[in-house]
Amino acid sequence: FEAYMFARKNPKGVHFERWRHAYGCGKWFLAARCTATLEVFGTYPAQVSEPPPEIIARIKTRRPGWSLE
């Protein structure tokens, strides 16, 4: 269990993650951020299957050449 939870790859660059607002409403949400700089590009509801176009545009503006793989 420890290996599953903590021994994982930590890719450098733009990453999409699930977060939980633990000290507030308790809701889950998704966040787009850069793991190298900790820059947050935006958040969106966990019920959405793909990042909203405005977040993708924000990432592409700040990271030219980036693409959603």
A tleap script that builds the chain and sets N, CA, C and O, in Angstrom:
source leaprc.protein.ff14SB
mol = sequence {
  NPHE GLU ALA TYR MET PHE ALA ARG LYS ASN
  PRO LYS GLY VAL HIE PHE GLU ARG TRP ARG
  HIE ALA TYR GLY CYS GLY LYS TRP PHE LEU
  ALA ALA ARG CYS THR ALA THR LEU GLU VAL
  PHE GLY THR TYR PRO ALA GLN VAL SER GLU
  PRO PRO PRO GLU ILE ILE ALA ARG ILE LYS
  THR ARG ARG PRO GLY TRP SER LEU CGLU
}
set mol.1.N position { 0.826 -1.192 0.000 }
set mol.1.CA position { 0.000 0.000 0.000 }
set mol.1.C position { 0.874 1.260 0.000 }
set mol.1.O position { 0.584 2.227 -0.705 }
set mol.2.N position { 1.926 1.235 0.786 }
set mol.2.CA position { 2.821 2.396 0.856 }
set mol.2.C position { 3.429 2.704 -0.509 }
set mol.2.O position { 3.497 3.865 -0.914 }
set mol.3.N position { 3.871 1.663 -1.218 }
set mol.3.CA position { 4.465 1.866 -2.538 }
set mol.3.C position { 3.442 2.453 -3.515 }
set mol.3.O position { 3.773 3.318 -4.325 }
set mol.4.N position { 2.205 1.977 -3.430 }
set mol.4.CA position { 1.150 2.479 -4.315 }
set mol.4.C position { 0.864 3.958 -4.054 }
set mol.4.O position { 0.680 4.736 -4.991 }
set mol.5.N position { 0.831 4.332 -2.804 }
set mol.5.CA position { 0.475 5.705 -2.441 }
set mol.5.C position { 1.612 6.712 -2.601 }
set mol.5.O position { 1.383 7.844 -3.025 }
set mol.6.N position { 2.832 6.305 -2.263 }
set mol.6.CA position { 3.917 7.280 -2.155 }
set mol.6.C position { 5.070 7.087 -3.133 }
set mol.6.O position { 5.751 8.058 -3.462 }
set mol.7.N position { 5.308 5.890 -3.599 }
set mol.7.CA position { 6.423 5.634 -4.519 }
set mol.7.C position { 5.893 5.683 -5.949 }
set mol.7.O position { 5.667 4.648 -6.576 }
set mol.8.N position { 5.701 6.879 -6.446 }
set mol.8.CA position { 5.173 7.050 -7.789 }
set mol.8.C position { 6.007 8.075 -8.539 }
set mol.8.O position { 6.782 8.826 -7.947 }
set mol.9.N position { 5.834 8.091 -9.838 }
set mol.9.CA position { 6.554 9.059 -10.651 }
set mol.9.C position { 6.032 10.457 -10.365 }
set mol.9.O position { 4.842 10.662 -10.124 }
set mol.10.N position { 6.936 11.396 -10.396 }
set mol.10.CA position { 6.575 12.796 -10.211 }
set mol.10.C position { 7.059 13.547 -11.454 }
set mol.10.O position { 8.142 14.132 -11.449 }
set mol.11.N position { 6.251 13.528 -12.517 }
set mol.11.CA position { 6.696 14.138 -13.768 }
set mol.11.C position { 6.912 15.637 -13.640 }
set mol.11.O position { 6.139 16.336 -12.983 }
set mol.12.N position { 7.968 16.119 -14.272 }
set mol.12.CA position { 8.258 17.548 -14.270 }
set mol.12.C position { 7.452 18.207 -15.376 }
set mol.12.O position { 7.424 17.724 -16.508 }
set mol.13.N position { 6.803 19.301 -15.048 }
set mol.13.CA position { 6.026 20.023 -16.044 }
set mol.13.C position { 4.550 20.069 -15.699 }
set mol.13.O position { 4.161 19.903 -14.543 }
set mol.14.N position { 3.733 20.297 -16.722 }
set mol.14.CA position { 2.286 20.427 -16.531 }
set mol.14.C position { 1.694 19.077 -16.157 }
set mol.14.O position { 1.978 18.056 -16.784 }
set mol.15.N position { 0.869 19.096 -15.127 }
set mol.15.CA position { 0.274 17.861 -14.613 }
set mol.15.C position { -1.157 18.161 -14.186 }
set mol.15.O position { -1.444 19.238 -13.663 }
set mol.16.N position { -2.049 17.210 -14.410 }
set mol.16.CA position { -3.445 17.346 -14.003 }
set mol.16.C position { -3.675 16.423 -12.815 }
set mol.16.O position { -3.388 15.228 -12.883 }
set mol.17.N position { -4.194 16.982 -11.727 }
set mol.17.CA position { -4.310 16.230 -10.476 }
set mol.17.C position { -5.699 16.350 -9.868 }
set mol.17.O position { -6.441 17.294 -10.141 }
set mol.18.N position { -6.031 15.368 -9.035 }
set mol.18.CA position { -7.247 15.436 -8.219 }
set mol.18.C position { -6.874 15.997 -6.867 }
set mol.18.O position { -5.889 15.576 -6.261 }
set mol.19.N position { -7.647 16.933 -6.401 }
set mol.19.CA position { -7.428 17.535 -5.090 }
set mol.19.C position { -8.724 17.476 -4.307 }
set mol.19.O position { -9.807 17.369 -4.881 }
set mol.20.N position { -8.603 17.547 -2.996 }
set mol.20.CA position { -9.775 17.588 -2.125 }
set mol.20.C position { -9.649 18.787 -1.197 }
set mol.20.O position { -8.609 18.991 -0.571 }
set mol.21.N position { -10.691 19.563 -1.113 }
set mol.21.CA position { -10.711 20.736 -0.242 }
set mol.21.C position { -10.968 20.256 1.186 }
set mol.21.O position { -12.073 20.391 1.711 }
set mol.22.N position { -9.927 19.696 1.804 }
set mol.22.CA position { -10.049 19.010 3.094 }
set mol.22.C position { -10.478 19.923 4.238 }
set mol.22.O position { -11.243 19.498 5.103 }
set mol.23.N position { -10.006 21.155 4.262 }
set mol.23.CA position { -10.307 22.050 5.391 }
set mol.23.C position { -11.459 23.007 5.107 }
set mol.23.O position { -11.679 23.968 5.844 }
set mol.24.N position { -12.178 22.735 4.047 }
set mol.24.CA position { -13.311 23.591 3.693 }
set mol.24.C position { -14.545 22.741 3.461 }
set mol.24.O position { -15.066 22.112 4.382 }
set mol.25.N position { -15.003 22.732 2.225 }
set mol.25.CA position { -16.262 22.061 1.888 }
set mol.25.C position { -16.117 20.551 1.710 }
set mol.25.O position { -17.117 19.834 1.696 }
set mol.26.N position { -14.883 20.060 1.572 }
set mol.26.CA position { -14.664 18.625 1.410 }
set mol.26.C position { -14.851 18.121 -0.013 }
set mol.26.O position { -14.734 16.921 -0.260 }
set mol.27.N position { -15.140 19.013 -0.952 }
set mol.27.CA position { -15.371 18.588 -2.332 }
set mol.27.C position { -14.063 18.270 -3.051 }
set mol.27.O position { -13.011 18.835 -2.753 }
set mol.28.N position { -14.165 17.345 -4.009 }
set mol.28.CA position { -13.050 17.016 -4.884 }
set mol.28.C position { -13.090 17.948 -6.087 }
set mol.28.O position { -14.165 18.327 -6.552 }
set mol.29.N position { -11.910 18.316 -6.589 }
set mol.29.CA position { -11.814 19.122 -7.801 }
set mol.29.C position { -10.534 18.742 -8.525 }
set mol.29.O position { -9.683 18.052 -7.963 }
set mol.30.N position { -10.395 19.177 -9.744 }
set mol.30.CA position { -9.210 18.898 -10.546 }
set mol.30.C position { -8.403 20.179 -10.698 }
set mol.30.O position { -8.960 21.273 -10.791 }
set mol.31.N position { -7.097 20.028 -10.723 }
set mol.31.CA position { -6.205 21.180 -10.849 }
set mol.31.C position { -5.168 20.915 -11.929 }
set mol.31.O position { -4.671 19.797 -12.067 }
set mol.32.N position { -4.851 21.941 -12.684 }
set mol.32.CA position { -3.774 21.890 -13.670 }
set mol.32.C position { -2.649 22.741 -13.113 }
set mol.32.O position { -2.832 23.930 -12.853 }
set mol.33.N position { -1.468 22.122 -12.926 }
set mol.33.CA position { -0.350 22.877 -12.361 }
set mol.33.C position { 0.969 22.356 -12.903 }
set mol.33.O position { 1.039 21.266 -13.471 }
set mol.34.N position { 2.002 23.147 -12.719 }
set mol.34.CA position { 3.355 22.766 -13.117 }
set mol.34.C position { 4.060 22.215 -11.887 }
set mol.34.O position { 4.159 22.899 -10.868 }
set mol.35.N position { 4.548 20.987 -11.976 }
set mol.35.CA position { 5.208 20.374 -10.825 }
set mol.35.C position { 6.598 20.945 -10.585 }
set mol.35.O position { 7.148 20.781 -9.496 }
set mol.36.N position { 7.179 21.613 -11.579 }
set mol.36.CA position { 8.515 22.190 -11.407 }
set mol.36.C position { 8.464 23.551 -10.713 }
set mol.36.O position { 9.334 23.873 -9.904 }
set mol.37.N position { 7.438 24.351 -11.035 }
set mol.37.CA position { 7.362 25.714 -10.494 }
set mol.37.C position { 6.215 25.913 -9.501 }
set mol.37.O position { 6.140 26.948 -8.839 }
set mol.38.N position { 5.327 24.931 -9.396 }
set mol.38.CA position { 4.123 24.987 -8.550 }
set mol.38.C position { 3.096 26.002 -9.053 }
set mol.38.O position { 2.154 26.340 -8.336 }
set mol.39.N position { 3.274 26.484 -10.272 }
set mol.39.CA position { 2.308 27.408 -10.871 }
set mol.39.C position { 0.990 26.681 -11.131 }
set mol.39.O position { 0.981 25.599 -11.719 }
set mol.40.N position { -0.107 27.264 -10.700 }
set mol.40.CA position { -1.435 26.690 -10.926 }
set mol.40.C position { -2.061 27.402 -12.121 }
set mol.40.O position { -2.169 28.628 -12.137 }
set mol.41.N position { -2.470 26.628 -13.113 }
set mol.41.CA position { -3.078 27.191 -14.320 }
set mol.41.C position { -4.589 27.323 -14.185 }
set mol.41.O position { -5.215 28.122 -14.882 }
set mol.42.N position { -5.164 26.547 -13.296 }
set mol.42.CA position { -6.600 26.635 -13.078 }
set mol.42.C position { -7.136 25.385 -12.416 }
set mol.42.O position { -6.465 24.355 -12.351 }
set mol.43.N position { -8.353 25.496 -11.928 }
set mol.43.CA position { -9.050 24.356 -11.333 }
set mol.43.C position { -10.415 24.234 -11.997 }
set mol.43.O position { -10.939 25.195 -12.562 }
set mol.44.N position { -10.980 23.028 -11.917 }
set mol.44.CA position { -12.291 22.789 -12.510 }
set mol.44.C position { -12.959 21.621 -11.794 }
set mol.44.O position { -12.280 20.847 -11.120 }
set mol.45.N position { -14.285 21.479 -11.927 }
set mol.45.CA position { -15.021 20.456 -11.180 }
set mol.45.C position { -14.557 19.034 -11.506 }
set mol.45.O position { -14.173 18.741 -12.638 }
set mol.46.N position { -14.596 18.177 -10.524 }
set mol.46.CA position { -14.174 16.781 -10.689 }
set mol.46.C position { -15.094 16.008 -11.631 }
set mol.46.O position { -14.701 14.967 -12.157 }
set mol.47.N position { -16.298 16.496 -11.847 }
set mol.47.CA position { -17.252 15.806 -12.713 }
set mol.47.C position { -16.965 16.014 -14.199 }
set mol.47.O position { -17.565 15.349 -15.044 }
set mol.48.N position { -16.066 16.918 -14.520 }
set mol.48.CA position { -15.718 17.214 -15.914 }
set mol.48.C position { -14.694 16.188 -16.393 }
set mol.48.O position { -13.728 15.894 -15.688 }
set mol.49.N position { -14.905 15.645 -17.593 }
set mol.49.CA position { -14.011 14.588 -18.083 }
set mol.49.C position { -12.714 15.108 -18.705 }
set mol.49.O position { -11.718 14.386 -18.741 }
set mol.50.N position { -12.712 16.348 -19.195 }
set mol.50.CA position { -11.508 16.919 -19.803 }
set mol.50.C position { -11.320 18.353 -19.320 }
set mol.50.O position { -12.288 19.017 -18.949 }
set mol.51.N position { -10.081 18.829 -19.325 }
set mol.51.CA position { -9.833 20.214 -18.900 }
set mol.51.C position { -10.579 21.201 -19.796 }
set mol.51.O position { -10.635 21.010 -21.011 }
set mol.52.N position { -11.148 22.244 -19.216 }
set mol.52.CA position { -11.848 23.261 -20.011 }
set mol.52.C position { -10.903 23.957 -20.995 }
set mol.52.O position { -9.710 24.090 -20.721 }
set mol.53.N position { -11.430 24.400 -22.133 }
set mol.53.CA position { -10.602 25.067 -23.149 }
set mol.53.C position { -9.830 26.273 -22.618 }
set mol.53.O position { -8.704 26.519 -23.050 }
set mol.54.N position { -10.417 27.028 -21.688 }
set mol.54.CA position { -9.714 28.217 -21.176 }
set mol.54.C position { -8.468 27.837 -20.375 }
set mol.54.O position { -7.491 28.586 -20.371 }
set mol.55.N position { -8.485 26.694 -19.703 }
set mol.55.CA position { -7.295 26.246 -18.966 }
set mol.55.C position { -6.234 25.763 -19.942 }
set mol.55.O position { -5.050 26.050 -19.766 }
set mol.56.N position { -6.649 25.030 -20.971 }
set mol.56.CA position { -5.706 24.576 -22.007 }
set mol.56.C position { -5.063 25.791 -22.677 }
set mol.56.O position { -3.853 25.804 -22.906 }
set mol.57.N position { -5.863 26.809 -22.991 }
set mol.57.CA position { -5.334 28.034 -23.622 }
set mol.57.C position { -4.346 28.734 -22.696 }
set mol.57.O position { -3.309 29.216 -23.154 }
set mol.58.N position { -4.649 28.797 -21.410 }
set mol.58.CA position { -3.752 29.440 -20.438 }
set mol.58.C position { -2.410 28.702 -20.382 }
set mol.58.O position { -1.352 29.329 -20.335 }
set mol.59.N position { -2.463 27.372 -20.388 }
set mol.59.CA position { -1.226 26.584 -20.358 }
set mol.59.C position { -0.412 26.840 -21.623 }
set mol.59.O position { 0.796 27.067 -21.551 }
set mol.60.N position { -1.069 26.805 -22.777 }
set mol.60.CA position { -0.360 27.011 -24.050 }
set mol.60.C position { 0.248 28.406 -24.146 }
set mol.60.O position { 1.308 28.580 -24.747 }
set mol.61.N position { -0.417 29.402 -23.556 }
set mol.61.CA position { 0.119 30.766 -23.552 }
set mol.61.C position { 1.390 30.840 -22.716 }
set mol.61.O position { 2.365 31.479 -23.112 }
set mol.62.N position { 1.377 30.194 -21.573 }
set mol.62.CA position { 2.522 30.262 -20.659 }
set mol.62.C position { 3.601 29.229 -20.958 }
set mol.62.O position { 4.746 29.390 -20.535 }
set mol.63.N position { 3.248 28.172 -21.683 }
set mol.63.CA position { 4.197 27.112 -22.041 }
set mol.63.C position { 4.106 26.835 -23.540 }
set mol.63.O position { 3.528 25.824 -23.940 }
set mol.64.N position { 4.667 27.715 -24.378 }
set mol.64.CA position { 4.609 27.503 -25.831 }
set mol.64.C position { 5.172 26.127 -26.202 }
set mol.64.O position { 6.194 25.696 -25.668 }
set mol.65.N position { 4.499 25.463 -27.109 }
set mol.65.CA position { 4.936 24.140 -27.536 }
set mol.65.C position { 4.320 23.004 -26.742 }
set mol.65.O position { 4.456 21.844 -27.129 }
set mol.66.N position { 3.645 23.309 -25.641 }
set mol.66.CA position { 3.009 22.269 -24.834 }
set mol.66.C position { 1.774 21.749 -25.553 }
set mol.66.O position { 1.078 22.507 -26.229 }
set mol.67.N position { 1.502 20.462 -25.409 }
set mol.67.CA position { 0.271 19.897 -25.965 }
set mol.67.C position { -0.284 18.857 -25.007 }
set mol.67.O position { 0.462 18.208 -24.274 }
set mol.68.N position { -1.586 18.709 -25.021 }
set mol.68.CA position { -2.260 17.710 -24.206 }
set mol.68.C position { -2.061 16.372 -24.892 }
set mol.68.O position { -2.574 16.149 -25.989 }
set mol.69.N position { -1.322 15.485 -24.253 }
set mol.69.CA position { -0.979 14.205 -24.897 }
set mol.69.C position { -2.103 13.228 -24.848 }
set mol.69.O position { -1.972 12.110 -25.345 }
savepdb mol mol.pdb
quit
